[in-house]
Amino acid sequence: MNDRVKSDLIEEFMDRALEIALEMDNGTLPVEDLTQEAYLGLVTGVEAISRAEEGDLDAADRLPIRETIEDAIRMQIRAALASWADAEARDRELIARAELLNTVVDNLARELGMKPTVDEIANAMKLSQETVMEIMKLMGETIPEDEEGERASAADFWINNPDLRGLRS
């Protein structure tokens, strides 16, 4: 299939791609994003048909154009929706962990009379120091590097970051 035929097929199915995007809109992603995914699926479907035809298939074995393109569009949109759902779940988990970290830090600070160390927080949360540091990093804290470009240890990170311990230099 030459580029002109591919281009004609893409143009022919642009409106159908938009219709499918609107049909599959569940309110989680902007319609513009779904439309973009639909157009990617359209191109993927046309490419699949082209590769099948270049494989010199008999006419009976060729992919049905309309079904192949529409399936590719739907598959692309479903993948985008699934990816969004996964990202949302990760975000909810991160928010929950950040809220738990803040609660644990506040409770430990009251108990200890000062801000707790990363080790104390990790023990209270039953997480590794690295996990606690990762949560802190995702909350916007920067983890410094040492002279060799390696990440500092949890203890060094805590000691060298007075703002985390409520100290002022």
MARVEXTI-411202 format. One record per residue: x, y, z of N, C-alpha, C, O in turn; residue number from 0. Coordinates in steps of 0.1 Angstrom, whole numbers. Each point is the difference from the previous one (the first is absolute). Last residue first. Layout:
BEGIN
{pt {X Y Z} {X Y Z} {X Y Z} {X Y Z} NUM}
...
REM end
This chain:
BEGIN
{pt {191 273 606} {14 1 1} {4 15 2} {12 3 1} 168}
{pt {-56 -34 14} {4 11 -8} {15 1 1} {5 0 11} 167}
{pt {-44 -42 -3} {12 8 5} {2 11 -10} {-2 -1 -12} 166}
{pt {-29 -37 9} {-6 12 7} {11 9 5} {-3 9 8} 165}
{pt {8 -50 -34} {0 -2 14} {-6 12 8} {1 0 12} 164}
{pt {3 0 -59} {-8 -12 2} {0 -2 15} {-10 -6 5} 163}
{pt {37 41 -22} {-15 3 -1} {-8 -12 3} {-11 2 6} 162}
{pt {59 -5 -8} {-6 5 13} {-14 3 -1} {-7 -1 10} 161}
{pt {41 -31 -36} {-11 7 -4} {-8 6 13} {-9 -6 4} 160}
{pt {48 -24 -4} {4 12 -8} {-12 8 -5} {2 10 -7} 159}
{pt {-8 -50 33} {9 9 8} {3 12 -8} {1 11 6} 158}
{pt {-26 -44 -27} {-8 6 11} {9 10 8} {-4 11 3} 157}
{pt {24 -36 -38} {-11 9 -6} {-7 7 12} {-2 12 -1} 156}
{pt {33 -45 12} {7 13 -4} {-10 9 -6} {1 12 2} 155}
{pt {-18 -54 11} {5 8 12} {7 13 -4} {-3 10 5} 154}
{pt {-11 -40 -39} {-11 6 7} {4 8 12} {-5 11 2} 153}
{pt {41 -14 -41} {-8 -10 8} {-12 7 7} {0 12 1} 152}
{pt {18 8 -48} {4 -1 14} {-8 -11 7} {-11 -3 -4} 151}
{pt {23 1 -48} {-10 6 9} {5 -2 14} {6 -10 4} 150}
{pt {30 15 -43} {-9 -10 6} {-10 7 8} {3 11 6} 149}
{pt {35 9 -28} {-12 0 -8} {-10 -10 5} {-10 -2 -7} 148}
{pt {54 14 26} {1 -9 -11} {-13 -1 -8} {-1 -8 -9} 147}
{pt {4 36 48} {10 5 -9} {1 -10 -13} {4 5 -10} 146}
{pt {-51 -7 33} {13 3 6} {10 3 -11} {-4 2 -11} 145}
{pt {-50 9 11} {10 -10 -4} {13 4 7} {3 11 3} 144}
{pt {-57 0 12} {12 4 -5} {9 -12 -4} {-2 -11 4} 143}
{pt {-52 19 -4} {10 -9 7} {13 3 -6} {3 -2 -12} 142}
{pt {-51 31 18} {11 -4 -8} {9 -9 8} {3 3 11} 141}
{pt {-58 6 -8} {12 1 6} {11 -4 -9} {-1 -10 -8} 140}
{pt {-47 7 -1} {7 13 -4} {14 2 7} {6 10 -2} 139}
{pt {-38 -48 2} {-7 11 6} {7 13 -2} {-4 11 4} 138}
{pt {22 -52 -19} {-12 3 -8} {-8 11 6} {-8 6 -7} 137}
{pt {46 -20 31} {4 6 -13} {-12 3 -8} {0 11 -6} 136}
{pt {-7 -34 46} {4 14 2} {4 7 -13} {-4 12 -2} 135}
{pt {-6 -57 0} {-12 7 2} {3 15 3} {-6 9 -6} 134}
{pt {43 -37 2} {-7 1 -13} {-13 8 1} {-3 8 -8} 133}
{pt {27 -20 47} {7 11 -7} {-7 2 -14} {-1 12 -4} 132}
{pt {-15 -47 30} {-3 12 6} {6 12 -7} {-6 10 -3} 131}
{pt {18 -52 -11} {-14 2 -4} {-4 13 6} {-7 8 -6} 130}
{pt {49 -23 18} {0 4 -14} {-14 3 -5} {-2 10 -7} 129}
{pt {9 -28 50} {4 14 0} {0 5 -15} {-4 12 -2} 128}
{pt {-30 -51 14} {15 2 -1} {3 15 0} {-8 8 -4} 127}
{pt {-36 -26 29} {5 1 -14} {15 2 1} {6 3 10} 126}
{pt {-42 -2 26} {4 -14 -5} {4 0 -15} {-5 -8 -7} 125}
{pt {-6 46 38} {-8 -3 -12} {1 -14 -5} {-7 -4 -9} 124}
{pt {33 20 46} {-14 3 3} {-9 -4 -11} {-11 -5 2} 123}
{pt {58 3 -10} {-4 -10 10} {-15 1 3} {-7 -10 1} 122}
{pt {26 43 -28} {-1 -12 -7} {-5 -12 9} {-8 -8 -4} 121}
{pt {17 51 23} {-12 0 -8} {-2 -13 -7} {-11 -6 -1} 120}
{pt {50 11 25} {-12 -1 9} {-13 0 -8} {-9 -7 4} 119}
{pt {49 14 -28} {-1 -14 5} {-12 -2 9} {-6 -10 0} 118}
{pt {16 53 -17} {-6 -9 -10} {-1 -14 5} {-10 -7 -3} 117}
{pt {8 43 41} {10 -3 -11} {-7 -9 -10} {-11 -5 2} 116}
{pt {-17 42 30} {7 -14 -1} {10 -1 -11} {-1 8 -10} 115}
{pt {-13 38 39} {-3 -7 -13} {7 -14 0} {12 -1 4} 114}
{pt {-24 19 44} {8 5 -11} {-4 -7 -13} {-7 -11 1} 113}
{pt {-11 -1 42} {3 14 3} {9 7 -11} {4 11 2} 112}
{pt {-25 -57 1} {14 2 3} {4 14 4} {11 2 5} 111}
{pt {-57 -15 -15} {5 -9 10} {15 2 3} {3 0 12} 110}
{pt {-24 27 -45} {-7 3 13} {6 -10 11} {3 4 11} 109}
{pt {11 -10 -55} {5 12 5} {-5 4 14} {7 4 8} 108}
{pt {-24 -42 -31} {13 -3 5} {6 13 6} {7 0 10} 107}
{pt {-48 4 -32} {-2 -8 12} {14 -2 6} {1 1 13} 106}
{pt {-1 21 -54} {-7 8 10} {-1 -7 13} {4 5 11} 105}
{pt {12 -29 -48} {10 10 4} {-6 9 11} {7 2 10} 104}
{pt {-36 -33 -30} {10 -7 8} {10 10 5} {4 -1 12} 103}
{pt {-36 17 -41} {-6 -4 13} {10 -6 9} {1 3 12} 102}
{pt {12 7 -56} {-2 12 8} {-6 -3 13} {4 6 10} 101}
{pt {1 -42 -39} {13 5 4} {-2 13 8} {7 1 11} 100}
{pt {-46 -18 -31} {5 -9 11} {13 5 6} {3 0 12} 99}
{pt {-19 21 -50} {-8 4 11} {4 -8 13} {1 5 11} 98}
{pt {19 -16 -52} {5 13 5} {-8 4 12} {6 6 9} 97}
{pt {-19 -46 -30} {13 -1 7} {5 13 5} {6 1 11} 96}
{pt {-45 0 -37} {-3 -7 13} {13 -2 8} {0 2 12} 95}
{pt {3 16 -55} {-6 10 9} {-3 -7 13} {3 7 11} 94}
{pt {14 -35 -44} {10 10 4} {-6 10 10} {7 3 10} 93}
{pt {-36 -33 -30} {9 -7 9} {10 9 5} {3 0 12} 92}
{pt {-31 16 -45} {-7 -2 12} {8 -6 11} {0 3 11} 91}
{pt {19 1 -54} {-1 13 6} {-8 -1 13} {4 6 10} 90}
{pt {-1 -45 -37} {13 4 6} {0 13 8} {5 1 10} 89}
{pt {-44 -14 -34} {2 -8 12} {13 2 6} {1 1 13} 88}
{pt {-9 22 -53} {-9 5 11} {2 -8 13} {0 5 11} 87}
{pt {22 -20 -50} {6 13 5} {-8 5 12} {5 5 10} 86}
{pt {-23 -41 -34} {12 -4 8} {6 12 6} {4 -1 12} 85}
{pt {-39 9 -41} {-5 -6 13} {11 -5 8} {0 2 13} 84}
{pt {11 15 -56} {-5 11 9} {-5 -6 13} {4 6 11} 83}
{pt {8 -37 -43} {12 7 4} {-4 12 10} {7 2 10} 82}
{pt {-41 -25 -32} {6 -8 10} {12 6 6} {2 0 12} 81}
{pt {-23 22 -48} {-8 0 12} {5 -8 11} {0 4 12} 80}
{pt {22 -5 -53} {2 13 6} {-9 1 12} {5 5 11} 79}
{pt {-9 -44 -36} {13 1 6} {2 13 7} {6 0 11} 78}
{pt {-45 -5 -37} {0 -8 13} {13 0 7} {0 1 12} 77}
{pt {-2 20 -54} {-7 8 10} {-1 -8 13} {2 6 11} 76}
{pt {17 -28 -47} {9 11 4} {-7 8 11} {6 5 9} 75}
{pt {-30 -40 -29} {10 -5 8} {9 11 5} {4 0 12} 74}
{pt {-38 11 -43} {-5 -3 14} {11 -5 9} {0 3 12} 73}
{pt {12 5 -57} {-4 13 7} {-5 -3 14} {4 6 10} 72}
{pt {5 -43 -37} {12 7 3} {-2 13 8} {6 3 10} 71}
{pt {-43 -27 -29} {6 -7 12} {12 7 5} {3 1 12} 70}
{pt {-22 16 -51} {-8 3 12} {5 -7 12} {0 6 11} 69}
{pt {21 -15 -52} {3 13 4} {-8 4 12} {5 6 10} 68}
{pt {-12 -49 -29} {13 2 5} {3 14 5} {6 1 11} 67}
{pt {-47 -10 -32} {0 -6 14} {14 1 6} {2 3 12} 66}
{pt {-9 13 -57} {-8 8 10} {2 -6 14} {2 7 10} 65}
{pt {20 -30 -46} {5 14 2} {-8 6 11} {6 5 10} 64}
{pt {6 -57 -15} {-12 9 -3} {3 14 4} {3 3 12} 63}
{pt {36 -38 -26} {-7 5 11} {-12 8 -4} {1 8 -10} 62}
{pt {18 -49 -20} {3 14 4} {-8 5 11} {-12 -5 2} 61}
{pt {11 -39 -26} {7 1 13} {3 15 5} {5 2 11} 60}
{pt {-27 -15 -53} {-8 -5 10} {6 1 14} {-7 1 10} 59}
{pt {31 12 -50} {-11 9 3} {-8 -5 11} {-5 8 8} 58}
{pt {55 -23 -7} {-11 -2 -9} {-11 9 4} {-1 5 11} 57}
{pt {50 10 2} {-11 -9 4} {-10 -2 -11} {-1 9 -9} 56}
{pt {46 16 16} {-5 -7 -12} {-10 -11 4} {1 -11 -5} 55}
{pt {23 45 32} {3 -14 3} {-6 -9 -12} {2 -12 1} 54}
{pt {-12 58 3} {14 -1 -5} {5 -14 1} {9 -5 -6} 53}
{pt {-51 16 24} {-1 0 -14} {14 -2 -7} {2 -6 -10} 52}
{pt {-5 11 57} {-7 -12 -4} {0 -1 -15} {2 -11 -6} 51}
{pt {14 50 25} {9 -10 2} {-5 -14 -5} {7 -8 -5} 50}
{pt {-36 46 4} {11 1 -10} {10 -11 1} {4 -6 -10} 49}
{pt {-38 9 43} {-6 -4 -13} {11 0 -11} {1 -9 -8} 48}
{pt {10 26 50} {-2 -14 1} {-5 -6 -13} {4 -10 -5} 47}
{pt {0 57 9} {13 -7 -2} {-1 -15 1} {7 -7 -7} 46}
{pt {-45 33 15} {4 1 -14} {13 -7 -2} {2 -7 -10} 45}
{pt {-17 10 54} {-8 -9 -8} {4 0 -15} {0 -11 -6} 44}
{pt {21 42 35} {4 -14 3} {-8 -10 -8} {6 -10 -6} 43}
{pt {-19 55 4} {13 -2 -7} {5 -14 2} {5 -7 -10} 42}
{pt {-43 18 34} {-3 0 -14} {13 -2 -8} {0 -9 -9} 41}
{pt {4 15 55} {-6 -13 -3} {-3 -2 -15} {2 -10 -6} 40}
{pt {11 52 22} {12 -9 0} {-5 -14 -3} {7 -7 -8} 39}
{pt {-40 39 12} {7 2 -13} {13 -9 0} {4 -4 -10} 38}
{pt {-30 4 49} {-8 -6 -11} {8 1 -13} {0 -9 -8} 37}
{pt {16 31 46} {3 -15 1} {-7 -7 -12} {5 -9 -5} 36}
{pt {-13 55 9} {14 -2 -4} {3 -15 1} {6 -5 -10} 35}
{pt {-48 17 26} {1 2 -15} {14 -2 -5} {2 -7 -10} 34}
{pt {-9 7 57} {-6 -12 -6} {1 0 -16} {2 -10 -6} 33}
{pt {12 48 30} {9 -10 2} {-5 -13 -6} {7 -8 -7} 32}
{pt {-36 45 7} {12 2 -10} {10 -11 2} {6 -4 -11} 31}
{pt {-43 5 40} {-4 -5 -13} {12 2 -10} {2 -8 -9} 30}
{pt {9 2 61} {-6 10 -9} {-2 -6 -14} {7 -8 -4} 29}
{pt {-9 -24 46} {10 7 -8} {-7 10 -8} {-11 -1 -5} 28}
{pt {-16 -23 34} {13 0 7} {11 7 -7} {8 7 7} 27}
{pt {-55 -17 -22} {1 11 9} {13 1 8} {2 10 7} 26}
{pt {-16 -42 -42} {-7 -3 13} {2 11 10} {-2 -1 12} 25}
{pt {4 -11 -69} {2 11 11} {-7 -4 12} {-12 -1 1} 24}
{pt {10 -22 -44} {8 -6 11} {3 10 11} {6 -4 10} 23}
{pt {-29 17 -50} {-8 -11 5} {7 -6 13} {-7 -4 9} 22}
{pt {29 38 -34} {-12 6 7} {-8 -11 7} {-5 1 11} 21}
{pt {41 -14 -39} {5 7 12} {-11 6 9} {0 -2 12} 20}
{pt {-11 -17 -54} {4 -10 10} {5 6 13} {-3 -5 11} 19}
{pt {-6 34 -47} {-13 -6 5} {3 -11 11} {-6 0 10} 18}
{pt {43 19 -34} {-6 10 10} {-13 -6 6} {-2 2 12} 17}
{pt {22 -27 -46} {9 0 12} {-6 9 11} {0 -3 12} 16}
{pt {-21 3 -54} {-3 -12 8} {8 -1 12} {-5 -4 11} 15}
{pt {15 38 -41} {-13 3 6} {-4 -12 9} {-5 2 11} 14}
{pt {44 -7 -37} {2 10 10} {-13 3 8} {0 0 12} 13}
{pt {10 -31 -52} {-4 -5 13} {1 10 12} {-2 -3 11} 12}
{pt {15 12 -58} {-13 -6 0} {-6 -4 13} {-12 1 3} 11}
{pt {57 15 -8} {-10 11 -2} {-14 -6 0} {-9 7 6} 10}
{pt {43 -38 -4} {0 7 12} {-10 12 -1} {-8 2 10} 9}
{pt {15 -27 -48} {-7 -8 10} {-1 7 13} {-10 0 6} 8}
{pt {36 19 -41} {-15 1 -3} {-8 -8 10} {-11 4 4} 7}
{pt {58 -5 0} {-5 13 3} {-15 1 -3} {-7 6 8} 6}
{pt {29 -45 -21} {-1 1 15} {-6 13 4} {-8 1 9} 5}
{pt {17 -7 -54} {-12 -8 4} {-1 0 15} {-11 1 5} 4}
{pt {48 21 -23} {-12 7 -4} {-12 -8 5} {-10 6 5} 3}
{pt {53 -25 1} {-3 11 10} {-13 7 -4} {-7 5 9} 2}
{pt {11 -56 -26} {8 12 0} {-4 11 9} {-11 -1 6} 1}
{pt {9 -55 -5} {-9 12 0} {9 12 0} {9 2 9} 0}
REM end
